[in-house]
Amino acid sequence: MKKQLFFFIILTISNSLKAKDIVIIDTTKVSFYYDYTFVKDTNNITELSHDDMVLQVGSHCARFSHLFEVELDSACYKYRDYTFEEQYKYIKDVFTLTCPSKFSYYRLYKNYPKVREYSMEFLSNKSFIRTQEPMDKIWSLEEAKDTTIMGHSCSLATCHYAGRDYRAWYTLDIPISFGPYKFDGLPGLVMRVEDSEKQHVFQLYKIGKRKRKMFYVEQDNEIKANPEELCGIFRNNIQQRYRQVTGGKKLQFDDPSMNARLANYVISYNNFIERY
């Protein structure tokens, strides 16, 4: 699998450095760090995976992405005028961070480019898919305040989104109407959110006040799609990749057992947070 990791690193750098534009859209005033715990494989619901996600909140907009993507975009912008070899020399330390899983390889923008709208850039195989969606979730608020998270009293709210039922705990102590992923629009910051089966859970674990630039990344090879189409593309890519690995045309290893492991790895990512 080291070979696969190496190619992932090179692909990630290349995609970031070949971006059409990496532009500053705001200054982050506060960052909220979430542990994203998820079941990636519906055939193995007892195995949990984790990703480190960051919600950056600025004066006008917000961005939610993997910690790796935040650091990589910052480094690529800083060394944008260097050659590829020089850039890699300076940004290679970013890869000491855990890389995002297939489910978290996205940058989600809130209130940018349009107000009250999500814009999400999602990497699927070698293509970037750009989706746009209104920020219009309908929440049902509960009066009870019986949960404390990181010392903050929290209230409960529920909603249905993209094929799942969710519970979210938010606090009025932090009057920011944002949360992890697309769980926004409540009277305070969302501290925790989980689906009814607890297969996708976001839990706040740290708050940072460091000011830093917030970047928007626009790719040359973007494909426009709506959220439903994104899920279809994601599923089709998994199936296509699985057929390539098992069909004998693009075997990755000489050892059949390694190819079998790779095939199982590819097909195991079948439980994306959105399901239409």
C-alpha positions in Angstrom: 0.0 0.0 0.0 3.0 2.3 0.3 3.0 2.6 -3.5 -0.6 3.7 -3.4 0.1 6.3 -0.7 3.0 7.7 -2.7 0.8 8.1 -5.8 -1.9 9.7 -3.7 0.6 12.3 -2.3 1.9 13.2 -5.8 -1.7 13.4 -7.2 -2.7 15.6 -4.3 0.2 18.0 -4.7 -0.3 18.1 -8.5 -4.0 18.8 -8.2 -3.4 21.6 -5.7 -0.6 23.2 -7.6 -2.4 23.1 -10.9 -5.4 24.9 -9.5 -6.7 27.6 -11.7 -6.8 30.0 -8.8 -6.2 29.9 -5.0 -7.6 33.2 -3.8 -8.0 34.8 -0.4 -11.7 35.2 0.3 -11.7 36.1 4.0 -9.7 36.1 7.2 -10.4 33.4 9.7 -11.4 34.8 13.1 -12.0 31.5 14.8 -11.5 27.8 13.9 -13.5 24.9 15.2 -12.0 21.5 15.1 -14.2 18.4 14.8 -13.5 14.7 15.0 -15.5 13.1 12.2 -16.2 9.5 13.1 -17.8 7.4 10.4 -18.7 3.9 9.2 -17.2 3.7 5.7 -18.4 0.2 4.9 -22.1 -0.8 5.4 -20.9 -4.4 5.4 -18.7 -3.8 8.5 -20.6 -1.3 10.7 -18.5 -2.0 13.8 -15.3 -0.6 12.2 -15.0 3.2 12.7 -12.8 5.6 10.8 -11.8 9.1 11.8 -10.9 12.4 10.0 -9.8 15.7 11.5 -12.0 18.4 10.1 -11.9 22.2 10.6 -14.6 24.9 10.4 -13.0 28.3 9.6 -15.3 31.2 10.3 -14.5 34.7 9.0 -16.3 38.0 8.7 -18.4 37.1 5.7 -18.1 33.4 5.0 -16.9 30.1 6.3 -15.1 27.0 5.0 -15.2 23.4 6.2 -12.6 20.9 5.2 -10.0 18.4 6.4 -7.1 19.8 8.4 -4.7 18.5 5.8 -6.5 20.6 3.1 -6.2 23.8 5.1 -2.5 23.4 5.6 -1.9 22.3 2.0 -3.8 25.2 0.5 -1.9 27.6 2.7 1.5 26.2 1.7 0.6 26.1 -2.0 -0.5 29.7 -1.9 2.6 30.8 -0.1 4.9 29.1 -2.6 2.7 29.5 -5.7 5.5 31.2 -7.7 8.0 28.4 -7.2 8.7 25.5 -9.5 7.1 22.1 -8.7 10.3 20.7 -7.3 10.8 23.8 -5.1 7.2 23.7 -4.0 7.4 20.0 -3.0 10.6 20.7 -1.0 8.8 23.4 1.1 5.4 21.8 1.5 6.4 18.1 2.1 6.1 18.6 5.8 2.3 19.0 5.3 2.3 15.3 4.6 3.2 14.4 8.1 -0.5 15.1 8.8 -3.0 12.4 8.2 -4.4 12.6 4.7 -8.2 12.8 4.2 -10.3 9.8 3.4 -12.3 9.5 0.2 -15.3 10.8 2.2 -13.5 14.0 3.3 -11.6 15.0 0.2 -13.6 18.2 -0.3 -13.6 21.9 0.4 -17.0 23.2 1.5 -17.7 26.9 1.3 -20.6 28.7 3.1 -21.8 32.1 1.9 -19.3 32.0 -0.9 -19.3 32.7 -3.8 -23.0 33.4 -3.1 -24.7 34.3 0.2 -26.9 31.7 1.7 -25.4 29.0 -0.6 -23.0 26.1 -0.3 -20.3 25.5 -2.8 -18.4 22.2 -2.5 -15.4 21.1 -4.4 -15.1 17.3 -4.3 -12.3 15.3 -5.7 -13.6 12.1 -7.4 -10.8 10.1 -9.2 -9.0 12.7 -11.3 -11.9 15.1 -11.6 -13.1 17.9 -9.4 -16.9 18.1 -9.0 -18.4 21.4 -8.0 -21.8 21.4 -6.4 -23.9 24.3 -5.3 -26.9 24.1 -2.9 -29.0 26.6 -0.9 -28.5 26.8 2.9 -32.1 26.1 3.7 -32.4 23.2 6.2 -35.5 23.0 8.3 -34.7 22.3 12.0 -37.1 21.2 14.7 -35.9 22.7 18.0 -36.2 21.0 21.4 -36.4 23.0 24.6 -34.4 20.6 26.8 -30.9 21.7 27.8 -29.6 18.6 29.4 -26.3 18.1 27.5 -23.0 19.8 28.2 -20.2 19.7 25.7 -16.8 21.3 26.4 -18.4 23.2 29.3 -21.2 24.7 27.2 -24.9 24.0 27.8 -26.4 22.6 24.6 -29.9 22.3 23.2 -31.1 19.6 20.8 -32.4 20.1 17.3 -33.4 17.5 14.6 -33.6 17.5 10.8 -33.8 15.2 7.8 -31.1 15.8 5.1 -29.9 13.8 2.1 -31.5 10.5 3.1 -30.7 10.5 6.8 -32.2 11.8 10.1 -30.0 13.9 12.3 -29.7 15.1 15.8 -27.6 18.2 16.5 -26.5 19.8 19.8 -25.9 23.5 19.6 -25.0 26.1 22.2 -26.2 29.7 22.6 -22.9 30.5 24.4 -21.3 30.7 20.9 -23.7 32.7 18.8 -22.3 31.5 15.4 -24.9 30.0 13.1 -22.5 27.4 11.6 -21.5 23.9 12.3 -19.7 20.9 10.7 -20.4 19.9 7.1 -23.8 21.4 6.0 -25.3 21.5 9.5 -25.9 25.2 9.8 -28.8 27.6 10.5 -29.3 27.0 14.3 -29.2 29.9 16.9 -25.7 28.9 18.0 -22.7 26.8 17.1 -23.3 23.1 16.4 -21.1 21.2 18.9 -22.1 17.7 17.9 -24.2 16.1 15.2 -25.0 12.5 14.5 -27.3 10.6 12.2 -29.9 8.2 13.7 -27.7 5.2 13.1 -24.6 6.9 14.4 -22.7 6.1 11.2 -21.7 9.7 10.7 -20.8 11.8 13.8 -19.1 15.2 14.1 -17.8 16.1 17.6 -16.2 19.4 18.4 -12.9 19.0 20.4 -11.0 22.2 20.1 -11.4 25.9 19.4 -8.6 28.0 17.9 -8.4 31.8 17.8 -5.4 32.0 15.4 -6.0 34.4 12.5 -5.1 33.1 9.1 -6.1 33.5 5.5 -9.1 31.6 4.2 -8.7 30.3 0.7 -11.0 29.5 -2.2 -9.7 27.0 -4.7 -11.0 26.9 -8.3 -9.9 24.0 -10.6 -9.4 23.9 -14.3 -11.1 20.5 -14.7 -14.2 21.1 -12.7 -17.5 19.2 -13.4 -20.7 21.0 -12.4 -23.2 18.7 -10.7 -26.0 18.9 -8.1 -25.6 16.9 -4.8 -27.7 14.0 -6.1 -25.5 13.7 -9.2 -22.3 13.9 -7.0 -23.5 10.8 -5.1 -24.1 9.0 -8.4 -20.7 9.9 -9.7 -19.1 8.8 -6.4 -20.8 5.4 -6.6 -20.0 4.9 -10.3 -16.3 5.7 -9.7 -16.1 3.1 -6.9 -17.6 0.4 -9.1 -15.4 1.4 -12.1 -12.3 1.3 -10.0 -13.3 -2.1 -8.5 -13.8 -3.6 -12.0 -10.4 -2.3 -13.0 -8.7 -3.9 -10.1 -10.5 -7.2 -10.3 -10.7 -7.4 -14.1 -7.0 -8.0 -14.7 -6.4 -5.0 -17.0 -4.9 -2.6 -14.5 -3.5 -4.8 -11.8 -1.5 -2.8 -9.3 0.6 -5.6 -7.8 2.2 -8.8 -8.9 1.0 -10.5 -5.8 -2.7 -11.6 -6.2 -3.3 -11.2 -2.5 -2.3 -7.5 -2.6 -4.7 -6.9 -5.5 -7.5 -8.6 -3.5 -6.7 -6.3 -0.6 -6.8 -3.3 -2.9 -10.2 -4.4 -4.3 -11.6 -4.8 -0.9 -10.3 -1.4 0.1 -11.8 0.3 -3.0 -15.3 -1.3 -2.5 -15.3 -0.6 1.3 -16.0 3.1 0.8 -19.7 2.7 0.1 -21.3 4.7 2.9 -21.0 8.4 1.9 -22.7 10.8 4.3 -25.2 11.8 1.6 -27.4 9.1 0.2 -30.0 9.8 -2.4 
